[in-house]
Amino acid sequence: MRVRLDLGYDGTDFSGWAAQPGRRTVEGTLSAGLGTILRLPVAPKLTVAGRTDAGVHANGQVAHADVPMSAWNQLPGRSDRAPEQAVLTRLAGVLPGDIRVHGASIAPVGFDARFSAIHRRYAYRISDHPSGPPPLRRRDVLSHRRPLDEVAMTRAARTLAGLNDFAAFCKYREGATTIRTLLNYEWHRDEQGLLVATVLADAFCHSMVRALVGAVLPVGEGRKPDDWPAQVLTQGRRDPRVAVVPPHGLVLEEVGYPADDELAARAQESRSVRTLP
């Protein structure tokens, strides 16, 4: 049976999501925890909505695992809790404090955490205050030395919206498409005065969000015109003038899925190689 897991983590001390020999990763830690509470001889394989890099955080990550139904049904033990409730408390007992599963359910037919998703929403937070970010936010906020204009940054960000080839903002991977639909990209200041980017797309290629943030910082500083990121986009290749900002300011906030009866079709569509019209 397939189980959907909703989770969050502080990525500071993880070497990213993907399991790697000899490294502490979110996938490796969560998979081992699941294997322990389900009493499986081999830890279950996880499929994730977004493979975050080292240092990147998540509040709304989604993964799925295929597990034996008998092991799932035995999770409550002698209690009268449902397995969906028991798995949360049992995982909390074996997982470290920087990763928490806050939701678990039997996945609908056709659900795939990665391919069924219709959008991913990230946030990136920056402090341009002369003293730097608040001490309690130092692990998830980038400190920027120059003042930034969030209005100009939003104007520049919106020039990148739509279906485009984002090769200029993605780390090259042979055979991988860089065509994505950027649904929304804008900036605002929150109640603490932090600049917060909202970046929403159907999917992201490697380092894309961090490069999109880096592309608008010169605009926010007044060093580049509003249309400079759009000029970079048309080049179709990485521009060394675009800084890929550090990972710790980036948080995966949400993964969206269609209605249950559309999950399988969406997964099939997502597996197709995308092209521009």
ZIBELRA-V580773 format. One record per residue. RES is the residue in three letters. PHI is phi in degrees with one decimal (NA if undefined). D_LAST is the distance of its C-alpha to the last C-alpha in Angstrom with 1 decimal. Layout:
RES_PHI_D_LAST / RES_PHI_D_LAST
//
This chain:
MET_NA_38.8 / ARG_-101.2_35.8 / VAL_-115.4_36.7 / ARG_-93.3_34.4 / LEU_-121.3_35.7 / ASP_-108.4_35.0 / LEU_-147.0_36.3 / GLY_-138.7_36.7 / TYR_-159.7_38.1 / ASP_-89.8_39.3 / GLY_-81.2_37.4 / THR_-54.2_40.0 / ASP_-102.2_42.0 / PHE_-107.9_39.3 / SER_-88.6_37.4 / GLY_86.4_34.2 / TRP_-75.6_33.2 / ALA_-66.1_33.0 / ALA_-59.8_36.4 / GLN_-139.7_37.8 / PRO_-56.6_41.3 / GLY_77.4_43.9 / ARG_-122.7_41.8 / ARG_-85.8_41.8 / THR_-126.0_38.4 / VAL_-66.1_37.4 / GLU_-60.0_36.3 / GLY_-62.2_39.6 / THR_-67.9_41.7 / LEU_-68.6_40.3 / SER_-61.3_40.2 / ALA_-64.1_43.8 / GLY_-64.3_44.8 / LEU_-63.0_43.4 / GLY_-60.1_45.1 / THR_-67.5_48.4 / ILE_-73.4_48.5 / LEU_-88.3_47.4 / ARG_57.5_49.9 / LEU_-97.4_47.5 / PRO_-68.2_48.6 / VAL_-128.2_45.0 / ALA_-60.7_42.9 / PRO_-69.7_39.8 / LYS_-82.0_36.3 / LEU_-110.3_34.0 / THR_-116.9_30.3 / VAL_-117.1_29.0 / ALA_-70.6_26.2 / GLY_-143.1_25.9 / ARG_-81.7_27.8 / THR_-72.1_29.4 / ASP_-80.5_30.8 / ALA_-57.0_34.5 / GLY_88.1_35.9 / VAL_-84.1_33.1 / HIS_-102.8_34.4 / ALA_-149.9_33.4 / ASN_-108.2_34.6 / GLY_-127.6_32.1 / GLN_-69.8_31.2 / VAL_-132.1_30.8 / ALA_-140.1_31.7 / HIS_-132.5_32.8 / ALA_-141.6_35.5 / ASP_-96.0_36.9 / VAL_-130.0_40.6 / PRO_-63.9_43.6 / MET_-60.9_44.5 / SER_-62.5_48.1 / ALA_-67.1_47.7 / TRP_-62.0_45.6 / ASN_-68.0_48.3 / GLN_-86.5_51.1 / LEU_-58.7_49.7 / PRO_-67.6_51.9 / GLY_62.8_55.0 / ARG_-90.1_58.0 / SER_-80.7_56.4 / ASP_-97.9_55.1 / ARG_-75.0_51.7 / ALA_-76.5_48.4 / PRO_-55.5_46.6 / GLU_-62.3_43.8 / GLN_-84.5_46.5 / ALA_-63.5_48.4 / VAL_-63.9_45.5 / LEU_-68.1_45.1 / THR_-70.5_48.7 / ARG_-67.6_49.0 / LEU_-66.6_46.0 / ALA_-60.8_47.4 / GLY_-79.5_50.6 / VAL_-115.6_49.1 / LEU_-87.6_46.1 / PRO_-70.2_46.7 / GLY_-69.1_46.6 / ASP_-94.2_43.2 / ILE_-145.2_41.3 / ARG_-140.2_41.6 / VAL_-93.9_40.1 / HIS_-107.5_40.4 / GLY_-157.3_39.0 / ALA_-148.3_39.0 / SER_-158.9_38.4 / ILE_-71.4_37.8 / ALA_-72.6_34.1 / PRO_-64.7_32.8 / VAL_-59.1_31.8 / GLY_89.9_28.3 / PHE_-74.3_28.3 / ASP_-136.0_26.9 / ALA_-55.9_27.3 / ARG_-86.8_24.3 / PHE_-81.8_21.7 / SER_-82.2_22.7 / ALA_-66.7_22.2 / ILE_-105.5_19.7 / HIS_-159.8_20.5 / ARG_-126.9_22.9 / ARG_-120.3_24.9 / TYR_-111.7_26.7 / ALA_-123.1_29.4 / TYR_-129.2_30.7 / ARG_-117.0_34.2 / ILE_-133.3_35.9 / SER_-108.9_39.4 / ASP_-107.7_40.1 / HIS_-69.4_43.7 / PRO_-56.1_46.2 / SER_-87.7_47.9 / GLY_92.3_44.8 / PRO_-72.9_43.5 / PRO_-57.6_46.0 / PRO_-54.5_47.8 / LEU_-76.6_46.6 / ARG_-112.9_43.0 / ARG_-65.5_43.2 / ARG_-88.0_41.3 / ASP_-134.6_38.2 / VAL_-134.2_38.1 / LEU_-83.2_37.3 / SER_-90.8_40.0 / HIS_-120.5_38.8 / ARG_-78.0_41.6 / ARG_-103.7_40.2 / PRO_-66.0_39.8 / LEU_-122.6_36.2 / ASP_-103.7_34.8 / GLU_-68.0_32.6 / VAL_-68.5_31.6 / ALA_-63.7_30.2 / MET_-65.6_28.5 / THR_-68.8_26.8 / ARG_-57.9_25.7 / ALA_-67.4_24.2 / ALA_-61.9_22.6 / ARG_-70.4_20.8 / THR_-70.7_19.0 / LEU_-98.1_17.0 / ALA_-67.8_15.9 / GLY_111.1_12.5 / LEU_-83.2_9.4 / ASN_-146.1_9.9 / ASP_-89.1_11.0 / PHE_-95.5_14.7 / ALA_-56.7_16.3 / ALA_-67.9_18.7 / PHE_-120.1_20.1 / CYS_-123.8_20.3 / LYS_-71.9_23.0 / TYR_-65.8_21.8 / ARG_-135.2_22.1 / GLU_-58.7_21.7 / GLY_84.9_19.1 / ALA_-95.0_17.8 / THR_-78.9_14.2 / THR_-115.0_14.2 / ILE_-84.1_10.9 / ARG_-140.3_12.5 / THR_-109.8_12.6 / LEU_-85.5_15.7 / LEU_-83.0_17.3 / ASN_-160.3_20.5 / TYR_-148.8_22.4 / GLU_-152.4_25.8 / TRP_-127.3_29.4 / HIS_-152.1_32.8 / ARG_-103.3_36.4 / ASP_-89.9_38.2 / GLU_-66.0_41.9 / GLN_-91.6_42.9 / GLY_84.3_41.1 / LEU_-77.2_38.5 / LEU_-81.5_35.0 / VAL_-125.7_32.6 / ALA_-92.7_28.8 / THR_-109.2_26.7 / VAL_-125.3_23.4 / LEU_-122.5_21.4 / ALA_-150.7_18.1 / ASP_-65.8_16.9 / ALA_-164.6_18.0 / PHE_-131.3_19.2 / CYS_-93.2_19.5 / HIS_-60.9_22.9 / SER_67.7_24.6 / MET_-62.9_21.6 / VAL_-63.6_23.6 / ARG_-65.5_26.6 / ALA_-75.1_24.6 / LEU_-61.8_23.0 / VAL_-65.6_26.7 / GLY_-60.7_27.9 / ALA_-71.0_25.5 / VAL_-96.9_27.0 / LEU_-61.5_30.6 / PRO_-62.3_31.3 / VAL_-69.3_30.0 / GLY_-62.6_32.4 / GLU_-84.0_35.2 / GLY_86.1_34.6 / ARG_-90.8_34.0 / LYS_-132.6_30.3 / PRO_-74.0_28.7 / ASP_-59.2_26.4 / ASP_-90.1_23.3 / TRP_-62.8_24.1 / PRO_-58.1_21.9 / ALA_-67.0_18.9 / GLN_-65.1_20.1 / VAL_-61.9_20.4 / LEU_-56.5_16.8 / THR_-70.1_15.6 / GLN_-70.5_17.9 / GLY_73.3_16.0 / ARG_-152.1_19.3 / ARG_-60.6_22.3 / ASP_-105.0_24.5 / PRO_-63.3_28.1 / ARG_-78.5_28.9 / VAL_-92.4_27.0 / ALA_-79.3_29.5 / VAL_-88.8_28.7 / VAL_-68.3_31.1 / PRO_-59.1_33.7 / PRO_-75.0_32.8 / HIS_-69.9_35.7 / GLY_-83.5_34.2 / LEU_-100.7_31.3 / VAL_-135.1_31.6 / LEU_-78.8_29.3 / GLU_-94.9_30.3 / GLU_-159.5_28.4 / VAL_-123.6_26.2 / GLY_-105.5_24.9 / TYR_-131.6_24.7 / PRO_-77.7_24.0 / ALA_-60.5_26.9 / ASP_-54.7_28.8 / ASP_-76.2_27.8 / GLU_-111.2_24.0 / LEU_-63.0_24.6 / ALA_-65.0_24.3 / ALA_-64.8_21.1 / ARG_-65.2_19.6 / ALA_-62.0_21.0 / GLN_-65.1_19.5 / GLU_-62.6_15.9 / SER_-66.7_16.5 / ARG_-74.6_17.7 / SER_-75.1_14.5 / VAL_-72.2_12.8 / ARG_-83.7_9.6 / THR_-135.3_6.5 / LEU_-84.5_3.8 / PRO_-65.1_0.0
//
